[in-house]
Amino acid sequence: MAFQPGGNHHPSSLPSMRIKVDSKELELGMFVAELDRPWLESHFLFQGFIVSNQAELDDVRKSCAFVYVDLEKSRLSDPKTRQRLLAKAGANGKSPKIAGQKPYPKSFEDEIEGAEEIHSSAQEYVEKIFTDIRLGKALDTDEAKAVVADMMSSIIRNPDALALLSSLKAFDESEITHSMNVCTLALAFGRFLGMGIDPLQELGLGALLHDIGETRVPEETLKKRYGLTPDETHEMQRHTEHGADILKGMKGIPSSAVEIALTHHEKVNGKGYPNGLKGEDIGHFSRVVSIIDVYDRLTHVANKQRYITSTDALKNMYEYRNVFFDGELIERYIQCLGIYPVGTVVELGSGEVGVVISVEPDHHLLPKLMLVRDADKQPVYPPRIINLRHYRGLAESAKVAIRRVLQPNAYGIDLKKYMLREFMF
C-alpha cells in the first residue's frame, strides 16, 4: 500500500511531540511516527507517514494495537482533535514530562530573584502586545513563545515564585495583569497535572493571549466592565470572536490558542458564549483557562468592596462544578493551589500575621510564611520566614496554626513593598 511520507510541514518552534494513540482512535491527517513494533517487522514502506485515506486508516488499525502520533507533523482539520491529543499527552506523550507532585528542583528563595526578572520582562512584552494589536501591528509569535518558555522554565523549577509575584497586585484588574496572571496560573496548573513540555507551552501561550480580543472592545466599555448595558454586554462578549479572528491570521499561532480565545467563556452546562458549547465539546485547554480566568477575576478586582479571598473564591467556584466548570478540573485546581494559595495573608493562633510564600506539594495545610505583623499587629522588621511543617507535633504548634484568612491589605500590609525590600528586586 502506497503511504505518503511526511514531507514538508508548517514550521513550529515547539519540539517534536509523540503521543501514544490506540489504533481505534487514529484519524485521517495524523502523522504516524512509530508503531507498536519495529518498522522492519511491519509491511509499511515508510518510517513515518500521514494517514491520508480510509484504506490506509483501516490498514493501520488492522495491523497495530497502538501507534505514536507526531502532533506537529499531523495535518488535522478539527482543532478539537488536537486538543484531545494534547490532553492525552500529559498521560502518555513521548514529550519530556514534568512531575507535578515531586519536590521542586529549586527552593522558593533561590528562584524568586530570577522569577522577578522573567515576570518583569514578560509584563513589558504583554503591554507591547496589546499596544501593537490596537495599532494594527502583527504579533511576533516567536517572541511570544520565548516569553512563555521563560515563564514555563521558572514554573518548572518552582511554581510558587511566579505565583507570588502574580498575587502582588490584588486590586488591579487591568488586561495586562490579568493576562500575566492567567498565563502563570495555567502553567502552574499544567505542571501540577503532569503535562509534557509541549502541551504546557501551548497552554501557556493560549492563556497569555486569551483576552487579546479585548483590544477591539471600546476603551470606555473595558474600563466600566461592571454594570454594563445590554449593548455594552454584547460588545464585551464579542472579545472572544475578535480574539479568535486576530490569532487566526497570525503565522505560527497554534489552533489551540485560537480555540482558547474563542471558547474560554463557554460553560459546561451550555450557558456560556459565544456558541453555547457543552461539556467536552469545549476543548480541554479552554476548560482549564475558563477556571483560571474566573479565579483571577474574583481575586484581583479594582473595587475593594467586591474583593474575596482566594479561599472563598475556590469555595464559591466549587459550588458550580459541573455547572459552569469541569467538575474534575475544578477539584484538581483546588488541589493544585491548596487551601492557602501563594500570596494569601493569614492570621496565626498567636495573633501574628503572615503571607504564604510557598506551598510544598504534600503539605498544603502547612505552608511556608513570611511573618509581617506581630501579635499586636505591629510591623515585623525584618520579616521572619517560618515553615509551619516544622512545627507539626510540637508543643507550640497551636500558636502557629492558621486561624483565619485575611484580605491582602489587612493591617496596612503592602505585599509588593515587602517583596521589593526583602528579596531586593
C-alpha positions, -999 to +999 in steps of 0.1 A: +000+000+000+014+034-010+015+056+020+025+093+016+057+102+036+056+132+059+073+157+035+074+193+045+050+207+071+043+241+086+072+253+108+068+253+145+091+264+173+077+237+195+099+205+196+085+173+181+060+155+202+049+119+200+017+108+217+006+072+222-028+066+204-049+035+204-052+024+167-090+026+171-087+063+179-064+070+149-078+096+124-071+109+090-044+135+089-025+121+118+012+115+113+023+080+124+058+084+138+062+050+155+044+017+155+038-008+183+067-028+169+100-021+149+094-007+115+113-036+099+088-061+114+059-043+095+049-041+059+048-003+058+071+013+032+079+045+051+092+050+086+067+078+093+037+088+073+005+108+072-027+087+072-043+102+041-072+080+032-097+054+046-078+024+032-046+035+050-065+041+082-081+006+081-047-010+074-030+006+104-060-003+126-058-039+115-020-041+118-013-023+151-028-022+186-014+014+190+009+038+174+027+070+183+014+102+166+037+132+159+014+161+167+035+188+149+037+168+117+000+160+117-025+178+094-056+179+115-087+197+102-105+197+135-088+217+163-107+196+189-087+165+177-055+184+185-069+193+219-077+157+227-042+147+217-027+174+239-048+162+268-036+127+263+000+139+262+000+146+299-005+109+305+015+091+278+032+115+254+068+110+245+075+147+252+096+153+283+072+152+313+071+173+344+065+156+378+038+178+393+039+162+427+076+158+434+097+183+454+106+213+433+141+214+418+148+249+433+137+264+466+114+295+466+143+316+480+166+305+452+140+310+424+124+343+434+150+367+420+152+351+386+114+348+386+111+385+391+133+393+361+112+369+340+080+384+353+091+420+347+103+412+311+071+393+304+049+421+316+067+446+294+062+423+264+024+418+272+020+456+273+037+458+239+014+431+225-018+448+235-005+482+222+007+468+189-025+449+183-045+481+189-023+498+164-029+471+138+006+457+140+014+420+138+022+398+168+058+385+169+048+349+176+084+337+181+089+363+208+056+354+224+066+317+226+100+327+240+083+347+268+061+318+276+091+294+275+109+316+301+078+316+324+074+279+320+110+273+330+106+292+362+073+274+369+090+240+364+118+250+388+094+263+415+059+275+406+055+294+439+079+323+429+060+335+398+027+327+416+036+350+444+046+378+420+012+374+403-006+379+436+011+412+445-015+434+427-046+423+445-067+453+434-055+455+398-078+441+371-060+455+341-059+434+310-021+432+312-021+420+348-049+396+341-032+381+311+000+376+330-018+360+360-038+336+339-007+325+320+012+320+353-016+300+369-023+280+338+014+269+336+014+261+373-018+240+369-004+223+339+027+214+358+006+200+386-013+179+361+020+165+348+017+178+313+046+174+289+067+203+279+050+208+245+013+209+257+024+230+286+039+256+263+008+256+241-015+260+271+007+289+284+006+307+250-031+304+247-036+316+283-014+346+277-033+356+246-068+345+257-082+381+260-063+396+231-097+403+215-103+430+242-081+452+221-111+456+198-135+465+226-142+502+232-119+516+259-149+530+279-166+496+280-134+479+292-130+505+320-166+502+330-166+463+329-194+461+355-230+474+353-229+472+315-259+480+293-272+451+271-254+467+241-222+470+261-225+435+274-229+422+238-198+443+227-178+429+256-187+393+249-176+398+213-140+399+225-139+361+222-147+362+185-124+392+180-096+373+197-100+342+175-101+364+144-069+382+154-050+349+162-062+330+131-043+354+109-010+351+126+017+327+114+029+303+140+000+305+164-013+270+172-050+263+167-053+256+204-046+293+212-073+303+187-098+280+203-089+292+238-095+328+227-129+318+212-142+295+239-128+304+273-162+318+283-182+287+274-197+268+304-201+230+307-239+234+311-241+251+277-250+285+291-218+303+281-208+322+250-203+326+221-216+293+209-233+277+239-210+246+239-215+219+265-192+196+284-164+180+264-175+199+233-154+226+249-117+220+244-096+207+273-074+238+273-104+261+272-119+243+302-087+248+321-084+285+312-120+292+320-114+281+356-083+303+360-099+332+342-128+334+367-105+327+397-082+356+388-112+379+382-126+371+416-093+376+434-080+407+415-106+435+415-102+472+415-131+477+438-120+465+472-157+461+483-160+433+457-128+415+467-130+380+481-101+359+494-086+331+474-101+306+498-136+320+494-132+322+456-123+285+454-152+276+477-177+295+456-163+281+423-165+246+437-202+251+442-205+255+404-186+223+394-203+205+365-224+237+360-200+264+349-168+244+353-155+210+345-160+191+378-128+171+377-107+200+367-120+224+394-113+197+420-077+193+406-072+231+405-082+234+442-057+206+449-030+225+429-034+258+448-041+242+482-062+256+509-039+286+513-026+297+478+006+315+475+001+352+483-027+345+509-025+367+540-032+347+572-035+352+609-020+326+632-032+313+666-006+336+682-022+366+665+008+371+642+001+378+606+020+363+577+020+359+539+021+325+523+052+324+501+055+287+493+034+256+495+051+222+494+032+197+472+025+172+501+018+198+528-009+222+516-022+228+551+013+237+564+027+264+540+059+285+544+051+320+557+068+354+558+056+369+591+049+407+586+029+416+618+035+406+654+007+396+678-001+433+684-003+438+646+028+459+646+052+456+616+079+430+619+113+442+607+129+423+592+101+398+584+106+363+597+102+333+575+088+301+591+078+268+577+047+256+595+055+220+587+085+222+610+061+228+640+039+198+634+037+177+666+055+203+687+040+220+718+039+254+701+021+241+671-012+257+682+004+291+682+015+288+646-017+272+634-036+292+608-066+308+624-082+327+595-075+342+561-074+380+558-078+405+530-044+413+513-044+449+526-053+439+562-035+460+588-019+481+561+001+453+546+017+462+513+028+428+498+047+444+469+067+467+493+077+437+514+088+417+483+108+446+469+126+451+502+131+415+514+142+400+481+160+431+468+142+433+434 
